[in-house]
């Protein structure tokens, strides 16, 4: 049997899409497939750092438009960039067609890259957003947009478990699309949560920093300028607390090194083992409500104070869902900057990641019949 040649396309809006797709990339490479990973910007840098050096993985630069954010008025800033984003979908489609022909691609896995699919090549779309969180008058147009692009893929994989009104972890964002058979032909499948984090008890890391427990952990993620804004706000809050103890900020910036400010240590690019240990052992966790971060919390069964990125309705919806469903505490970026951070609360979900998703990938591509790569 010929070896599958799988193209993974990863959206570059922060590194969350990259981190959650990593277990599938690693499983495909370990099972003997030829793997091509396409992204750009910060996501590409993170993927090269995490997966580089493996002979069965080739990295590619794909087209796309970088979405820029503002400290204030982010939603309006994003809206003005939508025409360019729509153009980039067509550019992705042209790139995917030429790249697939040149490399002999047999399967495509696209994490939120709507344009990376090629007629005649089996393709799946990974997304937890079947319903875009937009104001009410825009919901019909947003639903039609998702349906139009999702139906071009053979399957839509939702990294979640089914819940009462959509996804257990993603809430109504993953509620089923309703359309007639003539307008939607793809199959939506809940593939279970995805996370790159190992359970701390299985970690073989011997890092000195990873073996140290912390009192308070701040987990920074997302695009600029809000990534830096949260990092600075966390550091100020931690330094001004009277009971801060040992504090750690994980700042989500590849190749950033380590910074020390009194009792506050900042890691910019820890390993997965170090991150899992820090999350599992910290007494208090403060983080964004980005979906990949929430998946990591669910895998480790951790509660946290959720701080949605300003101007990102998806994170605001997810924070509200986790507050309602699991009792999590939330606060705004303005509250964080003012030092008004509530105590953690809630009963976190605890889920097993990756197993069903990897089994689905292997069945879909046929890689179970191959000898593992050596």
Secondary structure, DSSP 8 states (H G I E B T S, - for coil): ----EEEEEE--SSSHHHHHHHHHHHHHHHTT-EEEEEE-HHHHHHHHHHHTT-TTEEEEE---------SS-HHHHHHHTHHHHHHHHHHHHHHHHHHHHHHT--EEEEES-TT---TTSEEEEE-S-SS----GGGHHHHHHHHHHHHTTSSEEEESS-EETTEETTTBGGG------TTT---EEEE---------GGG-----TTTTS--SEEEE--SSTTHHHHHHHHHHHHHHH-SS--SEEEE---TT--EEEETTEEEESS--HHHHHHHHHH-SEEEE---HHHHHHHHHHT---EE---TT-HHHHHHHHHHHHHH--EE--HHHHHTT--------------SHHHHHHHHHHHTGGGS----
